Amino acid sequence: MSLPQPIEAPASFTGQRVAVVGMGIEGRDAFQFLVREGAEVVTVDRNPRRAMRDQDDVSLLQGLDALIASQGVPWDSTLLVEAARRGLPVFGPTQVFFERCLSNRVIGITGSAGKTTTTTLVHELLSRAEVDCVLGGNIGRGLLGQLPDIAPDTTVVAELSHTQLLRTTRSPQVAAITNITPNHLDQFDWDDYQALKYRIVEYQTGTDRVVLPFDEPRAAHASRIGSAVNEWFGIGEPPCRAAAHCDRGRVFRNGRRLMDADELKIPGQHNLRNALAALAIVGELVSDEAAAAVLSTFAGVPHRLELVAELDGVRFVNDSIATTPERTLAGIRAIDGPIVLMLGGRDKRLPLDPLVDELRRRVRRAVLFGETGAAWAQWCAEQGVEARHAGDLASAFAETVGAAQPGDAVLLSPGGTSFDAYPNFEARGQHFRDLVEALRPKESVADER
């Protein structure tokens, strides 16, 4: 089945009967937007407590003028396929935002990994430079609800997933792709997944900018699509003038030395790449002094190599965002010292082979949990990695605590999605945080006095 072809949304939904499908963050944002416009809204979700109608009930299509589908709703779901068959238009919240947004500088950031950290860094850099800016998109803040606050001179910083790009008819004036690696192959084939990432530049013009890594060929291919001005970032000696790069441990902006790479507070080479991407994106809107100040103090974002606590010499690190083996690999490489690894969740059908060398070299024990735990534990054993399937996350955590020694890091970097047991990776990460907090010694009444 071919991906749906995007179509323009109407200039107004006033007086229309519109179904919002998927009542998560995007869906609630779209619902409030439509109510303000004067539409009659029907809320739809698989969870009956969150909506008026069930997502599997195609009879709800009767009498509708249109649907707005959140990114979490599969494009080939029965409801959306039937809507298309009946000629009902299906729009996306991000699409509607792009078509309505008055800003002259929308920055859109996508990629298989690193886009949340890069997006957050861009917003931090612009805020430090006192640029009027708003943040939203896949980062967990709705965009449509922010439309009334956005003027032509407001800068919009938006994290964009591949599914948010599915129905877009506009490109941001500044587009960035951090990288493109196999991901979500349980939902899309590889060609379609790449095509969705490239859609971020599809509608750009000669006055727009696209920021790409010079050392990652799949993402760099986007330079051949559209007609935007290409700007580059990466690690190593750049093949052309780079807006930001790191060579031999030194970070440069447009050829000017900015700082040493080891001055960045966030750990790991993957985060160095995120910082370089952010520098290239903000360009000369941010001074060198402000940029260096932000990069030397920015500690990262929750659930991404987040140091929750150090107890009895053991560090507990929450990397719940790691929903692919590639992200787990980056997490392992960013941690110093021996690791007791919590691995598992729901499989995305991605190869585990890239993990082998680092598992053997760095991980003292892997404790598996969740839907894919048993199969992955067997795979680890076949690779000569000490591993055990513990069941759920709480059981896996208890086992890692028992196995960890002073100097170790207990690393939750699952490699699989959270949807086997949690609504999202944030909830899984919060559960890990709660388990760590429960280990802290409780103060007695006498201590408090």
N, C-alpha and C positions, 0 to 999 in steps of 0.2 A: 504494500500500500504506500503510495507516494505521500510525502509531507504536504499539508494543506498550503494553498497559495494565499498569502495575506491579502486582505481587502481593506480599503479605507473605512474607518468608522464614521458614523454620521457626525455632522457639526454639533448636534445636540441630541440628547436622548429624551428630551422633554415630551411627556405624553406617551412614551413607548412603554411596552411591557417587556422587561428584560430579566432574564434569569442570570444570577451570579452563581457559577458552579465552583465549589471549593471554598469553604468559609474559614480559611486560615487568615494570615496577615493580609495577603493581597485581596482575598475575597471580602473581608470586612472593610478594607479601604475602598474597594470598588462599590460596595453596598452604600456606604456613606456618600460617596461621590454622586452616585445615581439618584439617591434621595434628594440631595441638594439641587440636582438638575430637574427634578420634578418627574422622574420616571416612576412607573409602578414596578417594584422589584420583587422577584421571587427568589428566595435563597435556597440553594441546593447543595447537599453534601451527603457523604456516606454515613456520617454521624447524625442520627435523627435529632439529637439534642442541640445541634448547631444550626439547623436549617428547617425551612418549611416543607421541603420535598426531598425525597430520596433520590440520590444520583442515578440509581439503576432504573428509575421509573420514567420511561420515555413518554408516557402520556402527559407529562408536564410540559412538553413542547407545544401542545395545543394552545393556540392563542398568543404565542410569543412573537415579538418582533425581532429579537436578537438575544444572543447569549454572550456573557463575558466569562471566560474560563481562566481560573487561576493556573499558575505554572505547574502546580502539583497534580493537576488533573491530566491523565494521559490523553494525548491528542487523538489516539485511536480508540478511546473508550466508546462503549456502545451509544451513550447519549450524544456525544459530539459527532460521531459518524452518522447517526440517524438525523441529527440536526442538519448536517451538510447535505444529506440525501434529500431532505425536504426543502432545501434552499434557504434555510435560516442562517444568517451570518453569525459567525463566531469571532469575537474579538478578544484581545489580551489586554490586561491592565497596563502593561508597559507600552504597548502599542498606542492605547488611548492617551497615555501621558505624553508620549513623544509628539503626537498629533496636536495636542492642546497646549503644550508648554511654550511660554513666551521667551524663555531664556535664550540669549545669544551665545551662551557657552555651556552646553551640556557635555559633561565628561562621562563617557560610558566605559566601564572596565569589565572585561570578561577573561576567561581562561579556565583551564582544567584544574589548576591549583594556584593558590596565592592571591586570588582576586579580592577576598575579604580584607586581608592584611594590607594589600596595595591600596584598596579603596579607602580604608580607614586612615592610612598614612597620608594619602592625597588630601583628605579632609583636614587632618591635623596640620599639614603644611600650609594649606590655604588659610586656615583659621589663625595660625600664628602670624601670617602676613596680613591679617585683618581684611581678607577678601570676603565679601558677602556670599555665603555659600550654604547650600542645604545638602543633606545626605539621605540616600534612600535606595530602594531596589531590593535586591536579593540579600542585602545586609540585615534585613529584618525591620525596615521602616517603609511603610507604604509611600508611594510617590503621588498618587492622585490627590490625596488629602492635603498635600503641600502646594498644590497649584495656586490657590489664592495668595500665597505668600511669595510667589516667584515673579519677579519683574524681569524686564529684558536684560538688566545688568547683574542679575543674580546668577551665580555659578552653581550648577547642579552637578553633584558627584554621585553617580549611580553605579552600583555593582549589578551586573547583568549575567544571569545564567543562560545556558543554551535554550532552555524552555521559555524564558522570557523573551528571547529573540525570535521565537517561532513565528509570531504573527506580526512582527514589526514592519512598518512601511516607511520608517524614517531611520536615519543613522544619527548618532550624536556628532556634534561638531568636532569633538576630540574623542577618538576611539582608541582603546588600548587592548591588546591581547597579551596576557602574561606568558602563556604557553598553550600548546594543544597536545594532550596525551590521551591514550585510550581511557574512557570513562563512560559510565552509564550505558554500557553495552547490553545491559539487561532490558533497556528501553528503546535504544536506537542502534542501527547498524553504524559501523565506523564512518562510512562516507556521509551519512546523514548528520551524524554528530559534528563532524568537521564543518559541513556546510552551514549548520546553525551557528557555529562560532564565527564563521566568515561573514554571516549576515550583518554583523555589527558595522561593517565597512561598505556594505552593498550600495547604500544610497548616499555615500559621501560625495562631496564636490571638490573642486580644486582649491577652495578656500578653507577646507577642513584639514585636520591633522590626524594621522594614525601613528600610534606609538607601538613599536614591535621589538622583539628581541633579535639581535643580529646573529645569535648563536643557537637559535631554535628554528630549524627550517620550516616546520609545519606552520608555526605562527607567522614567520617571516613571509610565507607565501601570500598572506593577505595584502602585501604591498603591491601585488599584481592585480588586485581587485579594486575597482573604483578609481578615483582620480585625486585622492587626498595627498597632501604633503607627507612624506615618510620621515619619521624620526625614530632613532634607534637607541637601544640600551643593551647591556649584556656584560659578561665576564670574560676577560681576556683582551687581547689587542683588537680593537674594532677594525673591520675591513673598510669602513668609511667613517665620516665624521659622526660621532655619537653624542646624543644629548646627555647621556650618563653612562659611565662604564667603570669597571674596576679592573685594574691591571696590577699584578704583583702586590696585592694588598693595599692599593691606594685607590680611593674613589675620586672620580673626575666628573665635572659638569661642563659640557661644551669645551673640553680641553683644559679647564681650570682644575687644579687639585683642590678638593674640598676637605677631605679627612682621610684617616686610615680606616680600613674596613673593620678592624678590631675595636674601633670606637663605637660601633653600633651596639645598642643595648640588646636588641632582639637576636637570638642565637641562630646559627645555621646558615649555610650557603644559600638555601632557598629563600631565606629572609633577606639576605644581601641582595638577591635578584629582585625581591619585592620592593626594597628600598630604591634600587636603581630605576625600576619602572616608575615609581612614584616621582622621583626627581625628574625623569624625562617628561612625565605628564604635566607637572606644574610649570615646567619651563622657567622663564624669567619672572613669573608672577611672585616668586619667593626668592628672597636674597640668599646668598651663600651662608651668611651668618645665621639666619633663621632656619635654613634647611639643616645645617650642622647641629643646631641646638635641638631640633625635633628628633633627628635620627639618633642622637646620643642619649636621649631620655625616653624615647618611645618603647614601652615594655611589651607591646603586642596587644592582642585582643583575646577575650575570654575563649577558652576551649581550644586554643592553639598554642601548644607548648607552654601552657600556663602552669607555673610553679605554685601549687596549692599550699604546700607546707613542706618543711623539713623536720622530721620527727625521729629522734634517736639516731641521727646520722643518715637517715634514708629520705631521699627527695621523692615527693609524689607529684607527678607531672600529668596534667590533663591535656591531652591532644585529641579530644573526641571528634574534632573536625576531620580527622584523618579517616576518610571513608573509602580510600583506595590504597592498594599496596604501595603505590608510588609515594603517597603522602606519609605512610608509615615509614618507608625507607628514609625520607627526609627527616622525620622526627627522630629516628634512631641515630642518624648521623649528626644531629644537632645536640645530642646529649653526651656529656662527658662521663666516663666511668662505666662500670658494669650496669646492665639493664635487666630488670625483671619485667617482661612485656606482657600486657593484657591485649589479646588479639581476638577479633571475632565480630559478631554482628550478622548482617545479611550480606550474602555474596553478590557482587555486581558482575560476576563472570569475567573477572579480570585476572590475568596471569599472576601467580605468586612468585614466579622464578626470580624476578629482580631482587627479592628479599633474601635469597639464600646466603650469599656471602656475608652480609651484615648480621644476619641471624646467627650464623656460626661464629662470627668474630666477636660480636658485641653483646649478644643476649645470653645471659646465664641460664635463664629459664623462660619459656613462653607458656602462659596460662591462657587457655582458650575458653571462650564463652559464646553464648547465643546460638542462633540458628545454624550457623556454619561451623560452629566450634568443633564438632566431632570430626568432620571431614578435614578441616585445616590442621587439627592435632595429628591426624594420621599422616598428612602431607609433611608436617614438621618432622615427625619421627623418621619418615623415609629420607629426609635430608640430613639426618644425623643431629637434629636440634632437640634438646631436651624439652618436652612439651607435655601438657596434660589438659584434657577437657574437664573444666570444673562445673559446667552448667550455666547458671546465669551470672550477671555481672557481680552481684554481691558475693557469690560463692568464689568467683575468680579473684575478687579483691582479697578475700580472707586468705586464700592460698598464697597470693603474692606477698602479703604481709608476713606470712610465716616463712617464706623463702628468702625475703630480702635481708641483706646484711648492711651494716654501716658502710657508707660510701656508695651504695647502690642507688639507682633511680627506679622507682616503680612507675612505669610509663603506660598510661592508657592511650594507645594509638591503634585503634581497632582494625583498620584496613577494610572494614565493611560498614554498611549503612546501619543506622539505628532502628530502622523501621520494623525489625522483628520484635522489639520490646518497648520502644519509645516513640513519641510523636516526631522527634527530631534529635539531631546530635547535641543540641543544647541541653535537652532534658537528660540525655545519657551522661553528659559531662557534669551536670548538676548532681546527679546521683553519685558519681565518683567523688565530687567535692564533699557531699554529705557524709560519705563513708570515711573519707579522710578526717573530716572534722570530728567524727565520733571517736577517733583514736586519740584525740588530744586529751591530756589529763584534765580532769575536772577540778576546779578550785573548791576547796572546802569552805564552809562558813567561816572558820577561823582564819583562813587565808584571806578571805574577802574583808575581814575586819582588820 
